[in-house]
Amino acid sequence: MARDETIKLSLIDGVTKNLKEIQKGVGGVGAELAKLNQVAELAGKAFDGLSSVGNFFGDLVNDAGQFEQALLQVQARTGATAEESKLLREAIQQALQDTAVGATAAADALRLMAEDGASATESAQNLGEVVAYAQANTRGLAETVQGLGAALDAFGEAPAKIGALADALTATAVAAGTSTKAIEEGVARAGIAAEQANLSLDETVALIGALAERGLEGGRGGAALVKVLQELSDPASKAGAALRQAGLNGGDLSGVMQKLATDAALSEKVLSSLGDKPRAALKLLLADGGKSLAGITKAIEESAGASQRASDQLGEGFTLAQKRLAESLDNVRIALATPLLEPLAGAFEASRRASTLLRRASSSSRLRMRSRDL
């Protein structure tokens, strides 16, 4: 019970904190926000009283019910132990502190990760990165989880890598000077061909990023990469024959790219054997000795925490501060109402049983009366 009260107080404090952040960021409305801050503090103390008001109480319990239902689905899907269930709740609490996410949305993101095959522990460990990635890209959490999950599935990667993928995409977009959406589109377009060419997801992201840095972004970059991969991996093609003569295996595209970036003569021979579009794309990848590709590969290797850093930078703005305030108010409602769910469920169950008994009694009484009439 003491722990539940601590969570409630910390969430209510979060409302005040978010109001103060808005006040600091926008001086012109500082006085009004100071008044609103006082009102929020009073409202926090008065939530228990307000819960007696019908409409508010109904919304309160409904929000908490949705949150608990999402968590129950995660626990059921993953077979979470008591310790893992605690870990899931702690992951949500941390996400609430670090971002502008709502408790129910965070719980639903855990559910979607579990449905993709992540364990309870894996879902909890990756929630922070996924929430930060969604916030940094101003997207819904459900859309974010589904998009990242689809990319992992295309390459046969484990669901536990979803957070690392979010960071890799963020770091690549920053290094390439483009958007994560453009990188995602390119990876989606090239995914099947890249997987067939034995490229890993990180290698594919790096290639798409290098093309984007050179001006070939999104689906266009993905389509160009597909053509390059098809030509280089086909042993019957002129490019494949050139690689074979140089003692290279066209199926090892990572090794091929490294060799071409350092061997100008072989690079020229392979480029001359390609069609116009794949040749242009490969030239971009090999420019300056493959400098772009090497730089982005390094950025991916060092990408841990990239999504959170991007999210933190956005979190300093007024719009996101407003969203933090709205979500923190909703989170307080859920924290206050969650302890009510069990006694309410018991009360509803008792009422249902009493209603059943009354119907049976009424039915028996009517039967006895008909018997006397006969």
C-alpha positions as CSV (number, residue, x, y, z in Angstrom):
1,M,0.0,0.0,0.0
2,A,2.8,2.4,0.9
3,R,4.4,1.8,-2.5
4,D,1.1,2.6,-4.3
5,E,0.8,5.9,-2.4
6,T,4.4,6.8,-3.3
7,I,3.5,6.2,-7.0
8,K,0.4,8.4,-6.8
9,L,2.3,11.2,-5.1
10,S,5.1,11.0,-7.7
11,L,2.6,11.2,-10.5
12,I,0.8,14.2,-8.9
13,D,4.2,15.9,-8.5
14,G,4.8,15.2,-12.2
15,V,1.7,17.4,-13.0
16,T,3.2,20.3,-11.1
17,K,6.6,19.7,-12.6
18,N,5.2,19.8,-16.2
19,L,3.3,23.0,-15.5
20,K,6.5,24.6,-14.2
21,E,8.4,23.4,-17.4
22,I,5.7,25.1,-19.5
23,Q,5.9,28.2,-17.4
24,K,9.7,28.4,-17.8
25,G,9.5,27.9,-21.5
26,V,6.9,30.6,-22.3
27,G,7.3,33.7,-20.3
28,G,4.3,35.5,-21.8
29,V,1.8,33.3,-20.1
30,G,3.9,32.7,-16.9
31,A,1.4,34.4,-14.6
32,E,-1.5,32.4,-15.9
33,L,0.4,29.2,-15.6
34,A,1.3,30.0,-12.1
35,K,-2.4,30.3,-11.3
36,L,-3.0,27.0,-13.1
37,N,-0.2,25.4,-11.1
38,Q,-2.0,26.3,-7.9
39,V,-5.2,24.9,-9.3
40,A,-3.5,21.7,-10.3
41,E,-2.1,21.2,-6.8
42,L,-5.5,21.7,-5.3
43,A,-7.0,19.4,-7.9
44,G,-4.4,16.7,-7.0
45,K,-5.5,16.9,-3.3
46,A,-9.2,16.8,-4.3
47,F,-9.2,13.8,-6.7
48,D,-10.6,11.5,-4.0
49,G,-13.5,13.9,-3.5
50,L,-14.1,14.3,-7.2
51,S,-14.3,10.6,-7.6
52,S,-17.8,10.7,-6.1
53,V,-19.0,12.7,-9.1
54,G,-20.7,10.2,-11.5
55,N,-19.2,11.2,-14.8
56,F,-15.7,11.7,-13.5
57,F,-15.8,8.5,-11.5
58,G,-17.0,6.5,-14.6
59,D,-14.1,7.9,-16.8
60,L,-11.6,7.3,-14.0
61,V,-12.5,3.6,-13.6
62,N,-12.7,3.1,-17.4
63,D,-9.2,4.5,-17.9
64,A,-7.8,2.4,-15.1
65,G,-9.6,-0.7,-16.5
66,Q,-8.1,-0.2,-19.9
67,F,-4.6,0.1,-18.4
68,E,-5.0,-3.0,-16.3
69,Q,-6.5,-5.0,-19.2
70,A,-3.5,-4.2,-21.4
71,L,-1.1,-5.3,-18.6
72,L,-3.1,-8.5,-18.0
73,Q,-2.8,-9.3,-21.7
74,V,0.9,-8.9,-21.6
75,Q,1.2,-11.1,-18.6
76,A,-1.0,-13.8,-20.1
77,R,0.8,-13.7,-23.4
78,T,4.3,-14.0,-21.9
79,G,3.4,-16.1,-18.9
80,A,5.0,-13.4,-16.7
81,T,6.1,-14.3,-13.2
82,A,5.3,-12.0,-10.3
83,E,8.8,-10.5,-10.5
84,E,8.4,-9.9,-14.3
85,S,5.0,-8.3,-13.7
86,K,6.6,-5.9,-11.3
87,L,9.3,-5.2,-13.9
88,L,6.6,-4.4,-16.5
89,R,5.0,-1.8,-14.2
90,E,8.4,-0.3,-13.3
91,A,9.2,0.1,-17.1
92,I,5.9,2.0,-17.5
93,Q,6.7,4.2,-14.6
94,Q,10.1,5.0,-16.0
95,A,8.6,5.8,-19.4
96,L,6.1,8.1,-17.8
97,Q,8.9,10.0,-16.1
98,D,11.1,10.2,-19.3
99,T,8.5,11.0,-22.0
100,A,5.1,12.4,-22.6
101,V,3.5,9.0,-23.0
102,G,0.3,7.9,-21.3
103,A,0.1,4.9,-19.0
104,T,-2.4,3.1,-21.1
105,A,-0.5,3.7,-24.4
106,A,2.7,2.4,-22.7
107,A,0.9,-0.7,-21.5
108,D,-0.6,-1.3,-25.0
109,A,2.9,-1.0,-26.5
110,L,4.1,-3.7,-24.1
111,R,1.2,-5.9,-25.3
112,L,2.1,-5.4,-29.0
113,M,5.7,-6.3,-28.3
114,A,4.6,-9.4,-26.5
115,E,2.3,-10.4,-29.4
116,D,5.4,-10.1,-31.7
117,G,7.1,-12.7,-29.5
118,A,9.0,-10.7,-26.9
119,S,9.2,-12.0,-23.4
120,A,7.9,-10.0,-20.5
121,T,11.5,-9.0,-19.6
122,E,12.4,-8.2,-23.2
123,S,9.3,-6.0,-23.5
124,A,10.1,-4.1,-20.3
125,Q,13.7,-3.6,-21.3
126,N,12.8,-2.2,-24.7
127,L,9.9,0.0,-23.7
128,G,12.0,3.1,-23.0
129,E,13.7,3.1,-26.4
130,V,10.5,2.5,-28.3
131,V,8.6,5.2,-26.5
132,A,11.4,7.7,-27.0
133,Y,11.6,6.8,-30.7
134,A,7.9,7.3,-31.1
135,Q,8.1,10.7,-29.3
136,A,11.1,11.8,-31.2
137,N,9.3,11.1,-34.5
138,T,5.9,12.4,-33.3
139,R,4.2,9.0,-34.0
140,G,1.7,6.9,-32.1
141,L,3.2,4.1,-30.0
142,A,1.1,1.4,-31.7
143,E,2.2,2.5,-35.2
144,T,5.8,2.6,-34.0
145,V,5.8,-0.9,-32.5
146,Q,4.2,-2.4,-35.5
147,G,6.6,-0.6,-38.0
148,L,9.7,-1.6,-36.1
149,G,8.4,-5.2,-35.6
150,A,7.7,-5.5,-39.3
151,A,11.4,-4.6,-40.1
152,L,12.6,-7.2,-37.6
153,D,10.4,-9.8,-39.1
154,A,11.6,-9.1,-42.6
155,F,15.2,-10.0,-41.5
156,G,14.3,-12.8,-39.1
157,E,15.6,-10.7,-36.2
158,A,14.6,-11.4,-32.6
159,P,11.8,-9.2,-31.1
160,A,14.3,-8.4,-28.3
161,K,16.2,-6.2,-30.8
162,I,13.4,-3.7,-31.3
163,G,15.0,-1.0,-29.0
164,A,18.4,-1.4,-30.7
165,L,16.7,-1.0,-34.1
166,A,15.0,2.2,-32.9
167,D,18.4,3.6,-31.8
168,A,20.1,2.5,-35.1
169,L,17.4,4.2,-37.2
170,T,17.7,7.4,-35.1
171,A,21.5,7.4,-35.3
172,T,21.5,6.8,-39.0
173,A,19.0,9.5,-39.7
174,V,21.1,12.0,-37.7
175,A,24.3,11.0,-39.4
176,A,22.8,11.1,-42.9
177,G,20.9,14.3,-42.4
178,T,17.6,12.8,-43.2
179,S,14.5,11.5,-41.4
180,T,13.9,8.2,-39.8
181,K,10.8,7.8,-42.0
182,A,13.1,8.0,-45.1
183,I,15.4,5.3,-43.7
184,E,12.4,3.1,-42.8
185,E,11.0,3.5,-46.3
186,G,14.3,2.5,-47.9
187,V,14.7,-0.5,-45.6
188,A,11.2,-1.6,-46.3
189,R,11.8,-1.3,-50.1
190,A,15.1,-3.2,-50.0
191,G,14.3,-5.6,-47.2
192,I,13.6,-8.8,-49.2
193,A,16.5,-8.4,-51.6
194,A,18.9,-7.5,-48.7
195,E,17.8,-10.5,-46.7
196,Q,18.3,-12.8,-49.7
197,A,21.8,-11.2,-50.2
198,N,22.6,-12.3,-46.6
199,L,22.9,-8.7,-45.4
200,S,22.0,-8.0,-41.8
201,L,19.4,-5.5,-40.8
202,D,22.1,-3.1,-39.5
203,E,24.1,-3.5,-42.7
204,T,21.0,-2.7,-44.8
205,V,20.2,0.4,-42.6
206,A,23.7,1.6,-43.1
207,L,23.6,1.2,-46.9
208,I,20.2,3.0,-47.0
209,G,21.6,5.8,-44.8
210,A,24.7,6.2,-47.0
211,L,22.5,6.5,-50.1
212,A,20.3,9.1,-48.3
213,E,23.3,11.1,-47.3
214,R,24.3,11.3,-50.9
215,G,20.8,12.5,-51.9
216,L,19.0,9.2,-52.8
217,E,16.4,9.0,-50.0
218,G,13.5,6.8,-49.0
219,G,12.0,4.4,-51.4
220,R,14.2,5.6,-54.2
221,G,17.3,4.7,-52.3
222,G,15.7,1.3,-51.5
223,A,14.9,0.6,-55.1
224,A,18.4,1.5,-56.2
225,L,19.9,-0.7,-53.6
226,V,17.8,-3.6,-54.8
227,K,19.2,-3.3,-58.3
228,V,22.8,-3.2,-57.0
229,L,22.3,-6.3,-54.9
230,Q,20.6,-8.2,-57.7
231,E,23.5,-7.5,-60.1
232,L,26.3,-8.2,-57.6
233,S,24.8,-11.4,-56.2
234,D,24.0,-12.9,-59.6
235,P,26.9,-15.1,-60.7
236,A,25.6,-15.0,-64.3
237,S,25.8,-11.2,-64.5
238,K,28.8,-9.3,-65.8
239,A,29.3,-7.8,-62.3
240,G,29.1,-11.3,-60.8
241,A,31.7,-12.6,-63.2
242,A,34.0,-9.7,-62.5
243,L,33.8,-10.4,-58.8
244,R,34.4,-14.1,-59.3
245,Q,37.5,-13.4,-61.3
246,A,38.8,-11.3,-58.4
247,G,38.2,-14.2,-56.1
248,L,35.2,-12.6,-54.4
249,N,31.9,-14.3,-53.4
250,G,29.0,-12.3,-54.7
251,G,26.9,-13.7,-51.9
252,D,29.1,-11.9,-49.3
253,L,27.9,-8.3,-50.1
254,S,29.5,-6.9,-47.0
255,G,32.9,-8.2,-48.0
256,V,32.4,-7.1,-51.6
257,M,31.6,-3.5,-50.5
258,Q,34.7,-3.4,-48.3
259,K,36.9,-4.6,-51.2
260,L,35.4,-2.3,-53.8
261,A,35.8,0.7,-51.5
262,T,39.6,0.1,-51.3
263,D,40.4,-1.4,-54.8
264,A,39.9,1.3,-57.4
265,A,40.7,-0.9,-60.4
266,L,38.2,-3.7,-59.4
267,S,35.7,-1.0,-58.5
268,E,35.9,0.5,-62.0
269,K,35.6,-2.9,-63.6
270,V,32.5,-3.8,-61.7
271,L,30.9,-0.4,-62.2
272,S,31.4,-0.6,-66.0
273,S,29.5,-3.9,-66.0
274,L,26.4,-2.5,-64.4
275,G,23.4,-0.8,-65.9
276,D,22.9,3.0,-65.5
277,K,20.8,3.0,-62.3
278,P,22.7,0.4,-60.3
279,R,26.0,1.9,-61.4
280,A,24.9,5.4,-60.2
281,A,23.9,4.0,-56.8
282,L,27.1,2.0,-56.3
283,K,29.1,5.0,-57.2
284,L,27.4,6.9,-54.4
285,L,28.2,4.1,-51.9
286,L,31.8,3.9,-53.0
287,A,32.4,7.7,-53.2
288,D,35.4,8.9,-51.2
289,G,36.4,5.3,-50.5
290,G,33.1,4.5,-49.0
291,K,33.4,7.3,-46.4
292,S,29.6,7.8,-45.9
293,L,29.0,4.1,-45.4
294,A,31.9,3.8,-43.0
295,G,30.7,6.8,-41.0
296,I,27.1,5.6,-40.7
297,T,28.2,2.1,-39.8
298,K,30.2,3.6,-37.0
299,A,27.2,5.6,-35.9
300,I,25.0,2.5,-35.7
301,E,27.7,0.7,-33.7
302,E,27.6,3.6,-31.2
303,S,23.8,4.2,-31.4
304,A,22.8,3.0,-27.9
305,G,20.6,5.8,-26.3
306,A,20.2,7.7,-29.6
307,S,16.3,7.7,-29.5
308,Q,16.2,8.9,-25.9
309,R,18.7,11.8,-26.7
310,A,16.5,12.8,-29.7
311,S,13.4,12.6,-27.5
312,D,15.0,14.7,-24.8
313,Q,15.9,17.4,-27.2
314,L,12.3,17.6,-28.4
315,G,11.0,17.5,-24.9
316,E,12.3,21.0,-24.2
317,G,9.6,22.5,-26.5
318,F,6.3,24.1,-25.4
319,T,4.1,21.7,-27.5
320,L,5.5,18.6,-26.0
321,A,5.4,20.1,-22.5
322,Q,1.7,20.6,-23.0
323,K,1.4,17.0,-24.0
324,R,3.4,15.9,-20.9
325,L,0.9,17.8,-18.8
326,A,-2.1,16.2,-20.3
327,E,-0.7,12.8,-20.1
328,S,0.5,13.3,-16.5
329,L,-3.1,14.3,-15.5
330,D,-4.4,11.1,-17.1
331,N,-1.7,9.0,-15.4
332,V,-2.7,10.4,-12.0
333,R,-6.3,9.4,-12.7
334,I,-5.2,5.9,-13.5
335,A,-3.0,5.6,-10.5
336,L,-5.8,6.7,-8.2
337,A,-8.5,4.5,-9.8
338,T,-6.5,1.3,-10.2
339,P,-6.9,0.2,-6.5
340,L,-10.6,0.6,-6.9
341,L,-10.9,-2.0,-9.6
342,E,-10.7,-5.1,-7.4
343,P,-13.4,-4.0,-4.9
344,L,-15.6,-2.7,-7.7
345,A,-15.3,-6.1,-9.5
346,G,-16.2,-7.8,-6.2
347,A,-19.2,-5.5,-5.7
348,F,-20.4,-6.1,-9.3
349,E,-20.0,-9.8,-8.9
350,A,-22.0,-9.7,-5.6
351,S,-24.7,-7.7,-7.3
352,R,-24.9,-10.2,-10.2
353,R,-25.3,-13.1,-7.8
354,A,-28.0,-11.3,-5.8
355,S,-29.8,-10.5,-9.1
356,T,-29.6,-14.1,-10.1
357,L,-31.0,-15.3,-6.7
358,L,-33.9,-12.8,-7.0
359,R,-34.8,-14.0,-10.4
360,R,-34.8,-17.6,-9.3
361,A,-36.9,-16.7,-6.2
362,S,-39.3,-14.8,-8.4
363,S,-39.6,-17.7,-10.8
364,S,-40.2,-20.2,-8.0
365,S,-42.9,-18.0,-6.5
366,R,-44.7,-17.8,-9.8
367,L,-44.5,-21.6,-10.2
368,R,-46.1,-22.1,-6.8
369,M,-48.9,-19.7,-7.5
370,R,-49.7,-21.5,-10.8
371,S,-49.7,-24.8,-9.0
372,R,-52.3,-23.5,-6.5
373,D,-54.5,-22.1,-9.3
374,L,-54.5,-25.6,-10.9
